[in-house]
Amino acid sequence: ARKKAAFTDLFQSAHHSTESAIPVSSITLPTTRYVGREVPASATAADVESLVPQHAHWPLVFMLMLTQAGAGLLMASGGNAAVTLTATAVFFAGMGASVFHLGQPLKAWRFFLGLRTSWLSREILAFSMFAPIPMVLAAFSLLPYFPQLPIPPLISNLLPLVSAVTTGSAVAVGLVAVFTSVMIYHDTKRSLWRFPLGASRFFGTVASFAALGNAIVHPSHFATGLFITVVLLKMVPELRLLQLGEDEDERWSPDVHSARLQLGPLGPILRSRFVLALISLVVAFIQPWFALPILLLAELFERQIYFQSVQAPKMPGNFGPKRCH
């Protein structure tokens, strides 16, 4: 019983009753006043058991997964030209995908107007600060291939120090940028997107690709074992959430709803996510480079599930046609 209670506390959101599909009003500042009979706390919507996946939001799926993967690879590149260039390409592919989510990308420069209150504005600032770092490190990694460049000795002597500082800034600024991404979704008060679960996914992606990058740069059984450990640990919160959807008698909650969506309509995507992740672990023993595209695809499916299995707070529905909202 104690284990069950601890498990429930871990996954229970503070913004929903365990028995009601009605979100608490503290999420927003509603102007509607209910002056009649009070709605019972146990009231549920007629469509509460309807398992309809949300929109995938593909630009965000690619942007989040690729920028985090690129940042992780860059943190572990260690001056390796191939890993640094790959990390740079992956990161900027994610940045390019983000443009397709913006309604008016030419007005993105106005982000500074919302820095005081908006996590989206802070994310734009953080990634704008991070963006030059991959390019600088990529340039540094290519310098040994161009020994004929007329670089003054003073500057040449400072390059190792500058490279080390830039690499350190990649870790610091990259983690801050990923933190802002986590907070954007946490701030929506959607249960599946709350900080502990979002952080385990987003920072887990960074750590997974950092561990893979380390296995490429410093091939060894220890590095490969570390990569396997990180990937498996990242899957633990995902698997624990799924346990909530296995019991048909479990009372409805946003997390139970998300778990049942993943086990039901999103089942093929979920299985693909785990199978590909496990394949990448096996392939990493053979050649870590071959594991990279497999892990990218596994994380792509994970991020698709992150968006499509969330329970979106809304007005109670009815018995009409079920659509995503």
N, C-alpha and C positions, 0 to 999 in steps of 0.2 A: 504493500500500500504506500509506503514511504517513497519507493522508487517511482511508482506511478504518479504521485503528487509532484515529485521533483521534475519528472518528465513533462507534466502538464504546465508547471510554472515556467519552464524553459521556453516553451513554445506558445504560451498564451499572450496575445497582444493586449496592451492596456487600453486600447481604443474600441474594443468590442466586448459585449457580454458573451459569456460562453454559451448562452442559450438563445440569443437574439441576433437576427440578421440586420438590425438597425444600428448604424454607427452612432457613436455619441456625438452630441452637438458641439463639444469642445473642439472638434477638428476644424470647424469654421465658425463664423459668427452669424448664425441665421437670423433673419428678420421675422420669420413666421412664428406666430404665437398660437399655442394650442390652449383654447379656453374651455373646451368641453371635457369629456371624460379622459382621464389619463390612460395612456397606452401601457398595457402590462409589460413588464420587463422581459417576459418570456414570449412576447408576440413575435411571430416569424412571418416572413414573406411567403406568398404562395409559390414562388419560384425558387425557394431557398435550396432545393435539391437539384436544380437545373445545372448541369455541368457543361457550360459553354466557354470555350477558351477565349481569352482576350485577343486583341490585335497583337501581332508580333513586333511591330515597330522596327522593321528591318534596319533602317539607318542607325538607330540606337543600338541594336544588337551588334552590328558590325563595329560601330564606333567604340563602344565600351570594351568589347572583347579584344579588338585589335590594338587599341591604345594601351590597354593593360598588358597584353602579351608583349608588345614592343618594348614597353617600359621595363618589364621583367627581364627580357633578353639583354637589354642595354645595361642594366645594373650588373649583369654577370659577364659582360663581354670581355672585360680585362684587356682591352686593346686589340683583341683578335679582330682582324679586318672583316672576315666573313660573317662573324656573329654580329659585329657592329653594323655592317651594311644591311644585313637581314633585319635586325631590330629596327633600324631607321626606316626601311621599306614597309615593315609591318605597321609601325606606329603611324606613319603618314598615310597609309591606306585607311586606317581608322579615322584619322583627322579628315580625310577626304570624304568618307562616308557620312560624317556629321553634317556636312553641308546640305545633304539631301533631307535632313530633318528640319532645318531652319526654314520658316516660311518666307523670310526676307533676309537671305544671307548677306546682302550688301549693307544691311543695317546692323550687323553683328558688332560693329565698332562701338555701338552705344551701350555695350554691356556695363561700362563703368558707372552708369546711372543707377544701377541696382546693386552695387557692391555692398552696400550697408545692410541690405535685407535679403538679397537673392543668392541662393546657393548656385543657381545656374550662372549668374554673373561671375561668381567666385571661381567656378569651374572653368569658364572661358579664360579668366585671367591666369589661373594656375597652368592650364595647358598651353597658353600662349607663352608663358615663361619657360615651360619645359621644351617647347618645340625647337628652339635653337640648339639645345644640348645634343641631340642625336646628330645634327649636321656637323657640329664642331668635332665630336668624337669620331665621326666617320672620316672627316678630313684628317684628323690626327692619325687614324689607323692606316691611311693611305700614304702618308709621308714617306715611310721607308721604301716604297716602290718608286719614289721619284727623288733619288739621291742627288740628281743634278740641279735641283732647285736652289737658287742663290739665297739661302737663309743665313743671316748674320749669326756669328757664333754666340753672341749674347742671347739672342732669341732662341737659338737651338738649345742652349743649355737650360733655358727656362721651360721648354716644351714638356719635359716629364712632369714637372710640378704643376703646370697649367692643366695637363691631361688628368692628373690625379685629382685636382680640385674640381674639374668639370665632371669627372666620374662620380665624385662624392655628391655633387649638386644634383646629378641625375637621380640618385637614391632619395635625397631629401625632397626635392621638388616633385619627383614622380610620386612619392607616397602622399604628399599633400594633395596633388591633383586627383589621385584616386580617392582620397578621403572626401573631397568635394563631390565626387560622383556618387559616393555612398550616401552622402547627406541629402542630395537632391531627391532621391527616392525615399529615404527615411522621412523626409519632411512632408511627404504626401499622406502619411499616417496609414498607408496600406500595410496590412499585417505582414505579408510575405516580404515586404521591402524594408522592414524595420532594421535598425542598425546592426544588431548581431548577425542576422541572416545575410543581409546585404554585404557587410564587411567580410564575412567568411567567403563569399563568392568572389567579390571584386579583388580583395587582397590575396585570396587563394589563387586566382588566375595569375597575378603578378608573381607570387612565390613559385608557382608551378613552372612558369617559363624562365624565371631566374634560375631555378634548380636545373632545368633542362639546358640552359645556356652554360651553366657551370659544368655540366657533364660533357658538353661539346668542347669547351675550352680546356678543361682538365679531366680528360677521360680516365676513369678508374672505377673499380667496383664500389668504392665508397660514394663517389659522386652519383653514380647510377642509383645506388640504394637510397641516397638522399632524395633524388628526384621521385622515386617510387613512393617514398614515405610522404612527401609533400602532397602528391596527387591523391593518395589514399586518404590523407587527413582532410583534404578539401571536400571529399565526398561524404564524410561522416555526417555533417549537419543536413545534407540533402537526403541521406538515407534515413536519418532519424525523423525528419519531417514526414517521409513517406509512411512510416509506421502508424501515423495518426489516421491514414486513410484505409488501412487494412481491416479495421474493426468496423463492421456495419452498424454496430450498436453505439458507436462513439457519437456523442452529441455534436450537433453542428457548431462549427466555429470557422472563422476565415481560414485558419491553418488546415483544418480538416477538409474544407472545400478545395484548397489548393492541392492538398495531397491526393484527393480523389480525382481531381482534374488530371494530375500527372499520371496516375495509375490507369485512368480511363481513356478519355479522348486523346491525351498527349502521350499515351503509352509507347507507341512506336518511336517517338522522338526521345523519350526518356531512356528506353533500352539502347537506342543508338548512342546516346551520350555516354552511358556507362561502358558499353562494349568497346567503343572507340578509345575511351580513356584507358581501359585495361590493355587493349592492343598496343597502345603507345608505350606502356610500361614494359611489355615483352620486347618490342622492337628496340627500345632504348638500350637493351643489353647487346643487341647486334650492332646498331649504328644510331647514335643519338640524333643525327641529322634526319634520319628517316622517321623518327618519332615526331618531329616538329609539325609537319602538315596534318598528321593524324590527331595530335593533341589540339591543334587549331580547330579542326572540325568538331572534335568532342566539346570544346569550350563554346563553339558557336551554337551547338544544340543546347548546352546548359543555359546560355544566355537567352535563347528563344523560350525555353521553359520558364525562365525567370519572369519574362513579360507576359506570357500567355496563361500562366497558371495563377496569377495574382487574383485575389478577390477584390473587386473594385467597389467601395462603398457607394450606394445609390439609394434612391427611393425604392421601397418595397415593390416587387413586381406582381404579375398576375399569372393567369393560366394561358395567356396568349402566346404567339410565336416567340421563341427564344432566340435572341441575338446577342452577340458580344456587345459590351457597353464601354 
